[in-house]
Amino acid sequence: MAELVKKSPTLTPEIVEEQLIPPWKEAWISFYKNRLALAGLFIVAFFIMIAVLAPIIAPYSFKEQVLTDRMLPPSSDHWFGTDDFGRDIFSRIVYGARISLWVGFFSVLGSVVFGTILGITAGYYGRIIDTVISRIFDIMLAFPSILLAIAVVAILGPSLKNALIAIAIINIPTFGRLVRSKVLSVKQEEYIMAARAVGMKDTRILLRHILPNSISPVIVQATLAIATSIIEAAALGFLGMGAQAPAPEWGKMLADSKNYITQAPWTLFFPGIAIMLTVLGFNLMGDGLRDVLDPKMKN
């Protein structure tokens, strides 16, 4: 650093040190300065901790039924009250965090993997391959996402696993088109043309150059997609096509409590709040990541 300062009198040690900050550290500093993004990260970390420590946190079993305790309001014994089977709602929400986060993470992971493979293939090779893959994406996007998910679950059968598969399938076109558009831009760069000129294989170009330079928007979209996947899983559970009883899935809990809105509103309120907070956390964190990773959003 001292040599750089000597060579250029306009440089100060502080400026040089700032320019030598690793990219990941610079991204974290930018993310840390975003209060809303930090709040989102805190909410997400909170629910992940609850999911991991569910057996320790939950005072009761999520499927333990005590019919004499039906529809009890929130109290010191049952913080969130009980449902129509006398089950502790707080314990069911705590265990339900595992299901919602599991569906959110793994459905998006499947969407990212298959969407990236299809998108990078279409964008790099173009021609007939691009046409076929792009038309498949267009057809899938022509249907409302929840309607397409219901159709997939209807074919496979109602279950949590099939709901996860359905959610992963309906999100593939989103990631595929995102990656394709990024690849179309990156493959025109001079260093990609130089790699082709020296005879570098397509696989190596894709994995070492194009994919790393196309992944930033995918990370942002994946964070936002987790929130959407949690809502879609809750919607399928509410319609009886997702998690089945006695699984404490938040959408299924809403469906079970819809007949007791006036009699026991807490049975509907707390699962709804859990869904809202989790989705809000991922959305805030996704917006923060977009501000950090998208060059257009940087000042």
N, C-alpha and C positions, 0 to 999 in steps of 0.2 A: 504494500500500500504506500509506503514511503517513497518508493521509486516512481510510482504513478504521480504523486504529488510534486516531486522534483521536476518531472518531465513537463508537467502542465501547471503553471502557476495559478491558473483559474480554478484548479481542483483543490478542495479542502479535504482533510481526513474524513469529515462527516459525510461529504458527498460520495466519496469513494466507498465508504463503509455501507452507505445506503444502496449503492449500485451492486455491492457484493452480496446482498441478502439473497439467500436461496429462494427459488420461486414458491416452494411450499410454505416457507415462513412468511413471505410477503402476503400470500393468500390468507394465511391464518390471521395475520394482523388486520387485513381488510375485513375479514369475517368477524373478528373480535370487536371491531369498531361499530358493527351493525347491531344495535340493541335488539331489534326485532328478531334478527337471525339467531342471536344468542338465546333469546327467550324460547324460540322454536327448538333449538338444540337442547335446552334444559327440559322442555316438556317431553321431547322424544326420549331423552336419557331417563327421565322419571318413569315413563311407562315401560321402557325396556328393563329397568331395575325391578319394577313391580312384577313383570312377567317372569324374570329370572328367579326372584325370591318369593314367588307365589305360595309355595308350601309353608314358608316361614311367616309371611304376612297374613295370609288368610286365616281367620280364627276358626272357620268351619270348613267341612268338605263342600265342594261346589254342588254335589248331588245328594247331600244329606237332607232328607225330608222329615219335617216335624209338623204334622198336620194340625196339632194343637196351637202352633205358632203362626198360622196362616194370616197374611195381610197385616202383620204388625208394623206400626210406623217406626221411623228411625228412633233409636234409643241407645243407651250405653251398651246393651247386650248385642244389638244388631244396628250398627252404625247407619246403614242404608235401608233398614227395614227388611221385611221378608216378602216373598212372593206368594202366589196362590197355592203352592205346595209346602209352604213353610221353610223354604230354603233361604239362606242368608244371601241377600243381594250383594253386599260388599265382597264376600268371598267369591261369588260368581263373576263379578266384574274383574276382580284381581286375576282369576284364572282365565277369564275371557280375553285379557290383554295378550296372553300367549297365543291364542287362536288368531286374533286380528293381526298381530304383528307377524306371525308365521305366514299367514295368507298374503299379507302385504309384501313382505320381503321376497318370498320365494316365487310368487306369481310375477313380480317385476323382474326378478332374476331370470326367469324363463323367457319373459318378453324381451329383455335386453340381449340375451344370448342369441335367440333365433332372429330377432329383428336386426341385430347388428350383422349377423352372417348374411342374411338376405339383402340388407341395405348396402353393405360393402361390395357384395357380388354384383348387384345391379348397377351401382355407381361406377365401379371400376371397369367392368367388362362391357357394359352398355349393349347397344344393338338389340337383338331379339331377346336376350336374357333380361335386359332392363325392361323391355316392353312387357314381357310376361309377368315378371314380379310386380311391376308397377300397377298393372291392371288387376292383379290379385289384391293388392293393397286398396285400390280404388273400390273394388267390389265390397271388401270387408268394411271399409269406412262409410259405405253407402247406408249401412244398417246402424240404427241406434245401438250404442255399445251394450246397454243393459239387455236389449232385446236379443242381440246376438249371443250374449252370455246365457240367457234363459234357454235359447235354442240348443246351445251346446250341452248345457246341463240336462235338458230334456232328453237328449240323445244318449248321454252317458249315464244318466240316473242321478237323482238328488243325493249329494253327499258333500262333505267339506273338501275332500280331495278333488272331486270333479268340479266343484266351484272354483278351486284354485286353478285347475287346468283351463277352465273357461275364461277366467279373468286374464290369464297369461296369453291366451290366444287372441282375445279382442284387443290387447295392447301391442301386439307385434307390429301392425302397420304403422303405429305412431313412431316407434323407434326405428323401424325400417326406413321410412321416408326421411326421418331426421338424419340418419347416418348416410343415406344415399345423397342427399343434398350437400352434406359436408364433404363427402368423398369426391363428388363432381367438382368441387372447388379446389380441394387439396391436390388432386391428381394433375392439375394444370400447372402446379408450381414447378420452378426450374429444377429443384433438387430431385423431383420425381422423374422428370424427363432425363436428367443426367444419370439417374440410377438405371433407367431403361437402356440408355445409350451404352453403358458399360456392360450390359448383359445380365444385370441382376434379375433373379427369378421373381415372378409375380408374387409368390407366397411370401418371400422375404420383404418385398416392397410393401405389401399389405400389412404384415405384422410389425415391421420395424419402423415404417415411416407413415403410412396412411392412417392406420388404426390409432396410434398414439396421438396424432394430431386431429383426430375426429371424435375423441372420447369425451371432451369437456362438456358439450351440450347434452350428451347422453347421461352424464352424471347428474346434471341439473334436472333433466326430464325424469330420470329414475326416482329422484327424491320426491318430486311432485306426483309421480305415478303411484307411489306407495300410498299416498293419501287417497287418491282416487280408487285404488284397489281395495282399501279398507271400507270405503263407502259402498263399492259394488258388492263386496262380500257381505256387508250388513244388509244390503238390499236383497240379495239372494237368500240370505237367512230369514229375512222378514217374510219373503214369499214362500218359505218352506222348501227351497231348493238348494240350500247351503248346508250348514251344520245341522245335524239332527239331534233331538233330545237324547240324553240330558246334557249335551255339550253346552257350556255357558257362553255361546257366541252372542255378541252384543245385539246384532240384528235379530236373532232368534228370541232374545229376551224382550226386545221391543214388540215382536209379534205376539208373544205370550201375554204381554201386559196390556195390549190395546183394548181389551174388554173391561179393564179396571181403571180407566183414566180418571173417572170421578171418585171411585171408591178408594183407590190406592194409587195416587199420582206418582208416588216415589218409585214405583216399579217401572214406570216409563221414564222418569226424569233422569235418574242416575245412569242408566245405560246410554241414553241420548247424550248426556254431558260427556261421558267417556269417549264416545265416537267423535263428538265435536272437538274436544281438546286434542285428541290424537291427530286428527286431520289438520287442525290448525297448526300444531307443532311442525308437522312435515311440510306444510305449505310455507310457513315462515322460514324454515331452514332452507327449503328449496329456493325461495326468493333471494336469500342471502348468498347461497352458492352461485346463483345466476349472476348476481352483482360482482362476485369475485372472479368467476371463471369466464364470463363473457367480456371480451375486450371492448365491445361497444358500450358496455355499461360503466366502464372505468372512466374516471375523470382524468 
